[in-house]
Amino acid sequence: MQTARQSIYNRTEAPIYVSIELTPDCYELEPGDHLTLIYDVSVEGDALQVDFLNQRELVVWPNGHDPEVLFNDQPAEGRSWKFKHR
């Protein structure tokens, strides 16, 4: 199985909010922050689906299980809050 590495950068002047489904993790990215997901990719479908709810909120659906999450290239433990979009 292949491993995917997907990064989301906040290059705006305001915070953005990223919810990772199917986990209940949600992250606030301040300007200049980035979030990286590392996960095994399923052989079927897209590696990652991104749904923009509005200009500051997005939901990402990695096509794999239990992604490793890095926040500014550091472990993201303690940086999320629990929120399930669906």
C-alpha positions in Angstrom: 0.0 0.0 0.0 1.3 3.5 -0.8 1.6 6.3 1.7 0.2 9.8 0.9 1.4 13.0 2.4 -1.1 15.9 2.0 -0.5 19.4 3.4 -2.9 22.3 4.0 -1.4 25.8 4.3 -3.2 28.8 5.7 -1.9 31.7 3.5 -4.8 34.0 4.4 -4.8 36.8 7.0 -7.4 35.1 9.2 -7.7 31.7 10.9 -9.1 28.7 9.0 -10.7 25.6 10.5 -10.0 22.1 9.2 -12.1 19.1 10.2 -10.7 15.6 9.5 -13.3 13.0 8.8 -14.0 10.2 9.8 -12.1 11.2 12.9 -13.6 13.8 15.2 -10.5 16.0 15.0 -10.8 19.7 14.1 -7.8 22.1 13.9 -7.5 25.9 13.9 -4.8 27.1 11.5 -3.6 30.6 12.2 -2.0 32.6 9.3 1.2 30.9 8.3 0.3 27.5 9.9 0.1 24.3 8.0 -1.4 20.9 8.7 0.0 17.7 7.2 -1.8 14.3 6.9 0.2 11.1 6.4 -1.7 8.0 5.7 -1.9 4.7 3.7 -3.9 5.3 0.5 -6.6 3.0 -0.6 -6.2 1.8 -4.2 -9.7 3.0 -5.1 -11.0 6.5 -5.4 -9.3 9.8 -4.7 -6.5 10.0 -2.1 -8.2 13.0 -0.5 -11.5 14.8 -0.9 -11.8 18.4 0.3 -15.2 20.1 1.0 -15.1 23.9 1.4 -18.0 24.9 3.7 -17.1 28.6 3.4 -14.0 30.7 3.1 -12.7 29.7 6.5 -13.9 26.2 7.1 -13.1 23.0 5.2 -13.6 19.3 5.8 -11.0 16.8 4.5 -11.8 13.1 3.8 -8.6 11.1 3.5 -9.1 7.8 1.7 -7.3 5.8 4.4 -7.5 5.2 8.1 -6.1 6.9 11.1 -3.9 9.5 9.5 -0.8 10.8 11.3 -1.3 14.5 11.7 1.5 17.0 11.9 1.0 20.7 12.9 3.8 22.9 11.5 5.9 19.7 11.1 5.4 18.7 14.8 3.1 16.1 16.3 -0.4 17.6 16.5 -1.3 16.1 19.8 -3.2 18.7 22.0 -3.8 21.0 19.0 -7.3 19.7 18.0 -10.7 19.6 19.5 -13.4 17.0 19.0 -15.9 17.9 16.4 -17.6 15.5 14.0 -18.9 17.2 10.8 -21.2 14.3 9.8 
